[in-house]
Amino acid sequence: MVEKNQSGGLWPAIYDPLRQMGHKLAEWLSPASDASTDGNIYRITMELPGVGEDDIDLSVHDGMVTVKGEKTDSREEKGDTWYFSERQYGSFSRSFRLPADADEAKVAAQLKDGVLLIEVGRKAPAAGKATKVKINRA
């Protein structure tokens, strides 16, 4: 984003590092993922440790797979003379553009051991039938 500074003040110089830090934080909170294909199916794998199935929203629309969710994790430990409590909260959203031959009607997902596996079927290639074109005389 480009900001026009008419007064020549310091505000853009101050906000720019904060804006970049926000982008880095968003990248850090995004779940690790990878995509692959075996020729018949597209696969997207995301690491979502501590995220329950009910906390994940998976949708496919206009050639885009979107995974949204929220992680709420807490850990508590106690000893005779000490107490430790740690909580992690955060929402995430990742989107993946599907290739043109992906079949949005053939999508399946499975969550196992903190890993979400999304499989998207591929459309059969169109028959390679040639079309005869009539040439008109001018």
Backbone as JSON Lines, residues from 0, in Angstrom:
{"i":0,"aa":"M","n":[0.85,-1.16,0.0],"ca":[0.0,0.0,0.0],"c":[0.9,1.23,0.0]}
{"i":1,"aa":"V","n":[0.54,2.19,-0.8],"ca":[1.31,3.43,-0.88],"c":[0.5,4.53,-0.21]}
{"i":2,"aa":"E","n":[1.15,5.23,0.69],"ca":[0.51,6.36,1.36],"c":[1.15,7.65,0.87]}
{"i":3,"aa":"K","n":[0.33,8.61,0.6],"ca":[0.84,9.91,0.17],"c":[0.92,10.8,1.4]}
{"i":4,"aa":"N","n":[2.1,11.31,1.66],"ca":[2.31,12.16,2.8],"c":[2.45,13.6,2.31]}
{"i":5,"aa":"Q","n":[1.4,14.38,2.45],"ca":[1.39,15.74,1.93],"c":[2.16,16.69,2.85]}
{"i":6,"aa":"S","n":[2.2,16.4,4.13],"ca":[2.81,17.34,5.06],"c":[4.29,17.08,5.28]}
{"i":7,"aa":"G","n":[4.79,15.94,4.81],"ca":[6.2,15.61,5.01],"c":[6.5,15.21,6.44]}
{"i":8,"aa":"G","n":[5.48,14.84,7.22],"ca":[5.67,14.46,8.61],"c":[6.25,13.06,8.78]}
{"i":9,"aa":"L","n":[6.3,12.61,10.01],"ca":[6.9,11.32,10.35],"c":[5.92,10.16,10.39]}
{"i":10,"aa":"W","n":[4.61,10.39,10.27],"ca":[3.63,9.32,10.45],"c":[3.88,8.11,9.56]}
{"i":11,"aa":"P","n":[4.1,8.26,8.25],"ca":[4.36,7.05,7.45],"c":[5.6,6.3,7.92]}
{"i":12,"aa":"A","n":[6.63,7.03,8.33],"ca":[7.86,6.39,8.81],"c":[7.61,5.61,10.1]}
{"i":13,"aa":"I","n":[6.7,6.08,10.93],"ca":[6.39,5.38,12.18],"c":[5.48,4.18,11.93]}
{"i":14,"aa":"Y","n":[4.47,4.34,11.08],"ca":[3.51,3.26,10.83],"c":[4.07,2.12,10.0]}
{"i":15,"aa":"D","n":[5.01,2.38,9.12],"ca":[5.51,1.34,8.22],"c":[6.08,0.14,8.97]}
{"i":16,"aa":"P","n":[6.97,0.32,9.96],"ca":[7.46,-0.86,10.7],"c":[6.34,-1.62,11.41]}
{"i":17,"aa":"L","n":[5.35,-0.89,11.95],"ca":[4.23,-1.55,12.62],"c":[3.42,-2.37,11.63]}
{"i":18,"aa":"R","n":[3.18,-1.82,10.44],"ca":[2.42,-2.52,9.41],"c":[3.16,-3.79,8.99]}
{"i":19,"aa":"Q","n":[4.48,-3.68,8.8],"ca":[5.26,-4.85,8.42],"c":[5.27,-5.9,9.53]}
{"i":20,"aa":"M","n":[5.32,-5.45,10.77],"ca":[5.27,-6.39,11.89],"c":[3.94,-7.13,11.89]}
{"i":21,"aa":"G","n":[2.83,-6.45,11.55],"ca":[1.52,-7.09,11.47],"c":[1.5,-8.17,10.4]}
{"i":22,"aa":"H","n":[2.12,-7.91,9.24],"ca":[2.19,-8.92,8.18],"c":[3.01,-10.13,8.63]}
{"i":23,"aa":"K","n":[4.13,-9.88,9.32],"ca":[4.97,-10.98,9.81],"c":[4.23,-11.81,10.85]}
{"i":24,"aa":"L","n":[3.48,-11.15,11.73],"ca":[2.7,-11.86,12.74],"c":[1.63,-12.73,12.08]}
{"i":25,"aa":"A","n":[0.96,-12.2,11.05],"ca":[-0.06,-12.97,10.33],"c":[0.56,-14.2,9.67]}
{"i":26,"aa":"E","n":[1.76,-14.06,9.09],"ca":[2.44,-15.2,8.5],"c":[2.81,-16.22,9.56]}
{"i":27,"aa":"W","n":[3.24,-15.75,10.74],"ca":[3.64,-16.65,11.8],"c":[2.44,-17.45,12.33]}
{"i":28,"aa":"L","n":[1.26,-16.82,12.39],"ca":[0.07,-17.5,12.88],"c":[-0.56,-18.43,11.85]}
{"i":29,"aa":"S","n":[-0.22,-18.26,10.58],"ca":[-0.79,-19.12,9.53],"c":[-0.26,-20.53,9.67]}
{"i":30,"aa":"P","n":[-1.14,-21.51,9.58],"ca":[-0.69,-22.89,9.7],"c":[0.2,-23.3,8.52]}
{"i":31,"aa":"A","n":[1.2,-24.11,8.81],"ca":[2.06,-24.63,7.76],"c":[1.23,-25.53,6.86]}
{"i":32,"aa":"S","n":[1.5,-25.46,5.57],"ca":[0.72,-26.27,4.62],"c":[1.56,-26.61,3.41]}
{"i":33,"aa":"D","n":[1.1,-27.62,2.67],"ca":[1.71,-27.93,1.39],"c":[0.63,-28.48,0.45]}
{"i":34,"aa":"A","n":[0.92,-28.41,-0.83],"ca":[-0.03,-28.86,-1.85],"c":[0.7,-29.79,-2.81]}
{"i":35,"aa":"S","n":[-0.02,-30.8,-3.31],"ca":[0.58,-31.74,-4.24],"c":[-0.52,-32.37,-5.09]}
{"i":36,"aa":"T","n":[-0.11,-33.15,-6.07],"ca":[-1.06,-33.89,-6.9],"c":[-0.41,-35.2,-7.31]}
{"i":37,"aa":"D","n":[-1.26,-36.19,-7.55],"ca":[-0.76,-37.46,-8.07],"c":[-1.28,-37.7,-9.49]}
{"i":38,"aa":"G","n":[-1.85,-36.68,-10.09],"ca":[-2.4,-36.8,-11.42],"c":[-3.91,-36.94,-11.42]}
{"i":39,"aa":"N","n":[-4.5,-37.51,-10.37],"ca":[-5.95,-37.69,-10.29],"c":[-6.6,-36.8,-9.25]}
{"i":40,"aa":"I","n":[-5.84,-36.44,-8.23],"ca":[-6.37,-35.69,-7.09],"c":[-5.38,-34.61,-6.69]}
{"i":41,"aa":"Y","n":[-5.92,-33.43,-6.34],"ca":[-5.11,-32.39,-5.72],"c":[-5.22,-32.57,-4.22]}
{"i":42,"aa":"R","n":[-4.1,-32.44,-3.52],"ca":[-4.09,-32.59,-2.07],"c":[-3.51,-31.34,-1.42]}
{"i":43,"aa":"I","n":[-4.18,-30.89,-0.37],"ca":[-3.68,-29.79,0.46],"c":[-3.6,-30.33,1.88]}
{"i":44,"aa":"T","n":[-2.44,-30.21,2.5],"ca":[-2.23,-30.68,3.85],"c":[-1.87,-29.49,4.73]}
{"i":45,"aa":"M","n":[-2.57,-29.36,5.86],"ca":[-2.31,-28.27,6.8],"c":[-2.07,-28.82,8.19]}
{"i":46,"aa":"E","n":[-1.1,-28.25,8.87],"ca":[-0.83,-28.61,10.26],"c":[-1.7,-27.75,11.17]}
{"i":47,"aa":"L","n":[-2.58,-28.39,11.91],"ca":[-3.49,-27.67,12.81],"c":[-3.49,-28.32,14.21]}
{"i":48,"aa":"P","n":[-2.34,-28.39,14.86],"ca":[-2.31,-29.02,16.19],"c":[-3.14,-28.23,17.19]}
{"i":49,"aa":"G","n":[-3.91,-28.93,17.97],"ca":[-4.74,-28.3,18.99],"c":[-6.03,-27.69,18.48]}
{"i":50,"aa":"V","n":[-6.32,-27.84,17.19],"ca":[-7.55,-27.3,16.63],"c":[-8.53,-28.44,16.42]}
{"i":51,"aa":"G","n":[-9.72,-28.33,17.01],"ca":[-10.73,-29.37,16.88],"c":[-11.5,-29.25,15.58]}
{"i":52,"aa":"E","n":[-12.11,-30.34,15.18],"ca":[-12.9,-30.39,13.94],"c":[-14.0,-29.33,13.94]}
{"i":53,"aa":"D","n":[-14.62,-29.11,15.09],"ca":[-15.71,-28.12,15.18],"c":[-15.21,-26.68,15.07]}
{"i":54,"aa":"D","n":[-13.91,-26.48,15.22],"ca":[-13.33,-25.13,15.16],"c":[-12.78,-24.8,13.78]}
{"i":55,"aa":"I","n":[-13.03,-25.66,12.79],"ca":[-12.53,-25.46,11.43],"c":[-13.7,-25.22,10.49]}
{"i":56,"aa":"D","n":[-13.59,-24.2,9.66],"ca":[-14.57,-23.91,8.62],"c":[-13.87,-24.07,7.28]}
{"i":57,"aa":"L","n":[-14.27,-25.04,6.51],"ca":[-13.68,-25.34,5.2],"c":[-14.72,-25.06,4.13]}
{"i":58,"aa":"S","n":[-14.36,-24.23,3.14],"ca":[-15.3,-23.93,2.07],"c":[-14.57,-23.91,0.72]}
{"i":59,"aa":"V","n":[-15.34,-24.18,-0.34],"ca":[-14.83,-24.12,-1.7],"c":[-15.79,-23.25,-2.48]}
{"i":60,"aa":"H","n":[-15.25,-22.18,-3.11],"ca":[-16.11,-21.26,-3.85],"c":[-15.29,-20.56,-4.93]}
{"i":61,"aa":"D","n":[-15.81,-20.54,-6.14],"ca":[-15.18,-19.85,-7.27],"c":[-13.71,-20.21,-7.44]}
{"i":62,"aa":"G","n":[-13.42,-21.5,-7.39],"ca":[-12.05,-21.95,-7.62],"c":[-11.08,-21.7,-6.49]}
{"i":63,"aa":"M","n":[-11.61,-21.48,-5.28],"ca":[-10.76,-21.18,-4.13],"c":[-11.17,-22.06,-2.95]}
{"i":64,"aa":"V","n":[-10.18,-22.7,-2.33],"ca":[-10.39,-23.45,-1.09],"c":[-9.97,-22.53,0.05]}
{"i":65,"aa":"T","n":[-10.86,-22.33,1.02],"ca":[-10.55,-21.48,2.17],"c":[-10.74,-22.27,3.45]}
{"i":66,"aa":"V","n":[-9.73,-22.2,4.3],"ca":[-9.77,-22.86,5.6],"c":[-9.64,-21.77,6.66]}
{"i":67,"aa":"K","n":[-10.66,-21.69,7.53],"ca":[-10.65,-20.73,8.63],"c":[-10.81,-21.5,9.92]}
{"i":68,"aa":"G","n":[-10.28,-20.94,10.97],"ca":[-10.44,-21.61,12.25],"c":[-9.92,-20.78,13.39]}
{"i":69,"aa":"E","n":[-10.05,-21.37,14.57],"ca":[-9.56,-20.71,15.77],"c":[-8.94,-21.74,16.68]}
{"i":70,"aa":"K","n":[-7.79,-21.37,17.2],"ca":[-7.07,-22.25,18.11],"c":[-7.19,-21.69,19.51]}
{"i":71,"aa":"T","n":[-7.64,-22.52,20.41],"ca":[-7.67,-22.16,21.83],"c":[-7.04,-23.31,22.59]}
{"i":72,"aa":"D","n":[-5.89,-23.06,23.14],"ca":[-5.14,-24.11,23.81],"c":[-4.68,-23.57,25.16]}
{"i":73,"aa":"S","n":[-4.8,-24.39,26.18],"ca":[-4.3,-23.98,27.49],"c":[-3.63,-25.16,28.16]}
{"i":74,"aa":"R","n":[-2.64,-24.83,28.96],"ca":[-1.89,-25.85,29.67],"c":[-1.64,-25.35,31.09]}
{"i":75,"aa":"E","n":[-1.81,-26.23,32.02],"ca":[-1.66,-25.84,33.42],"c":[-0.87,-26.92,34.14]}
{"i":76,"aa":"E","n":[0.16,-26.5,34.87],"ca":[0.97,-27.44,35.65],"c":[1.12,-26.9,37.07]}
{"i":77,"aa":"K","n":[1.08,-27.82,38.02],"ca":[1.22,-27.43,39.42],"c":[2.23,-28.32,40.1]}
{"i":78,"aa":"G","n":[2.93,-27.74,41.03],"ca":[3.85,-28.48,41.88],"c":[3.63,-28.07,43.32]}
{"i":79,"aa":"D","n":[4.44,-28.58,44.22],"ca":[4.3,-28.23,45.63],"c":[4.5,-26.74,45.88]}
{"i":80,"aa":"T","n":[5.49,-26.17,45.19],"ca":[5.8,-24.77,45.45],"c":[5.7,-23.89,44.19]}
{"i":81,"aa":"W","n":[5.12,-24.41,43.14],"ca":[5.05,-23.61,41.9],"c":[3.76,-23.88,41.13]}
{"i":82,"aa":"Y","n":[3.44,-22.95,40.26],"ca":[2.25,-23.04,39.42],"c":[2.58,-22.42,38.07]}
{"i":83,"aa":"F","n":[2.22,-23.08,36.99],"ca":[2.49,-22.57,35.63],"c":[1.23,-22.72,34.79]}
{"i":84,"aa":"S","n":[0.87,-21.65,34.11],"ca":[-0.3,-21.66,33.25],"c":[0.07,-20.96,31.94]}
{"i":85,"aa":"E","n":[-0.27,-21.59,30.82],"ca":[0.02,-21.0,29.52],"c":[-1.2,-21.16,28.63]}
{"i":86,"aa":"R","n":[-1.55,-20.09,27.94],"ca":[-2.71,-20.12,27.04],"c":[-2.3,-19.56,25.68]}
{"i":87,"aa":"Q","n":[-2.83,-20.16,24.63],"ca":[-2.61,-19.68,23.28],"c":[-3.97,-19.58,22.58]}
{"i":88,"aa":"Y","n":[-4.23,-18.41,22.03],"ca":[-5.47,-18.17,21.32],"c":[-5.13,-17.52,19.99]}
{"i":89,"aa":"G","n":[-5.92,-17.79,19.0],"ca":[-5.7,-17.12,17.72],"c":[-6.55,-17.7,16.63]}
{"i":90,"aa":"S","n":[-6.95,-16.84,15.71],"ca":[-7.7,-17.31,14.56],"c":[-6.79,-17.27,13.34]}
{"i":91,"aa":"F","n":[-7.13,-18.06,12.34],"ca":[-6.34,-18.13,11.13],"c":[-7.26,-18.29,9.93]}
{"i":92,"aa":"S","n":[-6.71,-17.96,8.78],"ca":[-7.42,-18.14,7.52],"c":[-6.39,-18.33,6.44]}
{"i":93,"aa":"R","n":[-6.54,-19.4,5.66],"ca":[-5.66,-19.66,4.52],"c":[-6.53,-19.96,3.32]}
{"i":94,"aa":"S","n":[-6.15,-19.43,2.17],"ca":[-6.88,-19.68,0.93],"c":[-5.92,-20.21,-0.12]}
{"i":95,"aa":"F","n":[-6.44,-21.11,-0.96],"ca":[-5.65,-21.74,-2.01],"c":[-6.44,-21.68,-3.31]}
{"i":96,"aa":"R","n":[-5.84,-21.13,-4.35],"ca":[-6.49,-21.09,-5.67],"c":[-6.33,-22.46,-6.31]}
{"i":97,"aa":"L","n":[-7.46,-23.0,-6.8],"ca":[-7.46,-24.31,-7.45],"c":[-7.15,-24.17,-8.94]}
{"i":98,"aa":"P","n":[-6.5,-25.16,-9.52],"ca":[-6.29,-25.15,-10.97],"c":[-7.63,-25.27,-11.7]}
{"i":99,"aa":"A","n":[-7.63,-24.93,-12.98],"ca":[-8.86,-24.91,-13.78],"c":[-9.53,-26.27,-13.87]}
{"i":100,"aa":"D","n":[-8.76,-27.36,-13.8],"ca":[-9.36,-28.69,-13.95],"c":[-9.79,-29.31,-12.62]}
{"i":101,"aa":"A","n":[-9.77,-28.54,-11.53],"ca":[-10.24,-29.04,-10.23],"c":[-11.77,-29.13,-10.25]}
{"i":102,"aa":"D","n":[-12.29,-30.18,-9.64],"ca":[-13.74,-30.4,-9.59],"c":[-14.24,-30.04,-8.19]}
{"i":103,"aa":"E","n":[-14.87,-28.86,-8.07],"ca":[-15.34,-28.38,-6.77],"c":[-16.42,-29.28,-6.16]}
{"i":104,"aa":"A","n":[-17.04,-30.13,-6.97],"ca":[-18.07,-31.03,-6.47],"c":[-17.45,-32.27,-5.82]}
{"i":105,"aa":"K","n":[-16.16,-32.47,-6.02],"ca":[-15.48,-33.65,-5.47],"c":[-14.4,-33.22,-4.48]}
{"i":106,"aa":"V","n":[-14.84,-32.76,-3.31],"ca":[-13.93,-32.33,-2.27],"c":[-14.19,-33.16,-1.02]}
{"i":107,"aa":"A","n":[-13.12,-33.66,-0.41],"ca":[-13.23,-34.42,0.83],"c":[-12.15,-33.92,1.79]}
{"i":108,"aa":"A","n":[-12.43,-34.01,3.08],"ca":[-11.46,-33.56,4.08],"c":[-11.46,-34.51,5.26]}
{"i":109,"aa":"Q","n":[-10.26,-34.63,5.86],"ca":[-10.09,-35.5,7.01],"c":[-9.11,-34.85,7.97]}
{"i":110,"aa":"L","n":[-9.46,-34.84,9.27],"ca":[-8.59,-34.31,10.31],"c":[-8.11,-35.48,11.16]}
{"i":111,"aa":"K","n":[-6.79,-35.67,11.2],"ca":[-6.24,-36.78,11.98],"c":[-4.92,-36.33,12.6]}
{"i":112,"aa":"D","n":[-4.82,-36.48,13.91],"ca":[-3.59,-36.16,14.66],"c":[-3.1,-34.74,14.39]}
{"i":113,"aa":"G","n":[-4.03,-33.78,14.29],"ca":[-3.66,-32.39,14.1],"c":[-3.28,-32.01,12.68]}
{"i":114,"aa":"V","n":[-3.53,-32.91,11.73],"ca":[-3.22,-32.63,10.33],"c":[-4.52,-32.71,9.52]}
{"i":115,"aa":"L","n":[-4.83,-31.63,8.81],"ca":[-6.02,-31.58,7.95],"c":[-5.59,-31.94,6.53]}
{"i":116,"aa":"L","n":[-6.23,-32.95,5.97],"ca":[-5.97,-33.38,4.6],"c":[-7.2,-33.05,3.77]}
{"i":117,"aa":"I","n":[-7.03,-32.23,2.74],"ca":[-8.11,-31.87,1.83],"c":[-7.77,-32.47,0.47]}
{"i":118,"aa":"E","n":[-8.72,-33.2,-0.1],"ca":[-8.52,-33.79,-1.43],"c":[-9.58,-33.24,-2.37]}
{"i":119,"aa":"V","n":[-9.13,-32.78,-3.53],"ca":[-10.01,-32.21,-4.54],"c":[-9.81,-33.02,-5.82]}
{"i":120,"aa":"G","n":[-10.91,-33.58,-6.32],"ca":[-10.84,-34.37,-7.55],"c":[-10.55,-33.5,-8.76]}
{"i":121,"aa":"R","n":[-10.1,-34.15,-9.81],"ca":[-9.83,-33.44,-11.07],"c":[-10.88,-33.83,-12.09]}
{"i":122,"aa":"K","n":[-11.26,-32.87,-12.92],"ca":[-12.21,-33.14,-14.0],"c":[-11.5,-33.94,-15.08]}
{"i":123,"aa":"A","n":[-12.27,-34.81,-15.74],"ca":[-11.72,-35.56,-16.86],"c":[-11.41,-34.58,-17.99]}
{"i":124,"aa":"P","n":[-10.31,-34.79,-18.67],"ca":[-10.0,-33.88,-19.77],"c":[-11.06,-33.96,-20.86]}
{"i":125,"aa":"A","n":[-11.32,-32.83,-21.47],"ca":[-12.3,-32.79,-22.56],"c":[-11.8,-33.63,-23.72]}
{"i":126,"aa":"A","n":[-12.75,-34.28,-24.4],"ca":[-12.38,-35.11,-25.54],"c":[-11.68,-34.24,-26.58]}
{"i":127,"aa":"G","n":[-10.65,-34.76,-27.17],"ca":[-9.85,-34.02,-28.14],"c":[-10.44,-34.05,-29.54]}
{"i":128,"aa":"K","n":[-11.72,-33.76,-29.63],"ca":[-12.41,-33.8,-30.92],"c":[-12.23,-32.47,-31.64]}
{"i":129,"aa":"A","n":[-11.79,-32.53,-32.88],"ca":[-11.6,-31.32,-33.69],"c":[-12.94,-30.85,-34.23]}
{"i":130,"aa":"T","n":[-13.09,-29.54,-34.36],"ca":[-14.31,-28.94,-34.92],"c":[-13.99,-28.36,-36.28]}
{"i":131,"aa":"K","n":[-14.77,-28.76,-37.27],"ca":[-14.59,-28.25,-38.63],"c":[-15.16,-26.83,-38.71]}
{"i":132,"aa":"V","n":[-14.39,-25.9,-39.25],"ca":[-14.81,-24.5,-39.38],"c":[-14.98,-24.2,-40.86]}
{"i":133,"aa":"K","n":[-16.15,-23.71,-41.21],"ca":[-16.45,-23.35,-42.61],"c":[-15.84,-21.99,-42.91]}
{"i":134,"aa":"I","n":[-15.19,-21.89,-44.04],"ca":[-14.58,-20.63,-44.47],"c":[-15.51,-19.98,-45.48]}
{"i":135,"aa":"N","n":[-15.93,-18.77,-45.19],"ca":[-16.8,-18.02,-46.08],"c":[-15.98,-17.23,-47.09]}
{"i":136,"aa":"R","n":[-16.52,-17.13,-48.3],"ca":[-15.86,-16.32,-49.34],"c":[-16.21,-14.86,-49.14]}
{"i":137,"aa":"A","n":[-15.24,-14.04,-49.32],"ca":[-15.46,-12.59,-49.17],"c":[-15.86,-11.95,-50.47]}
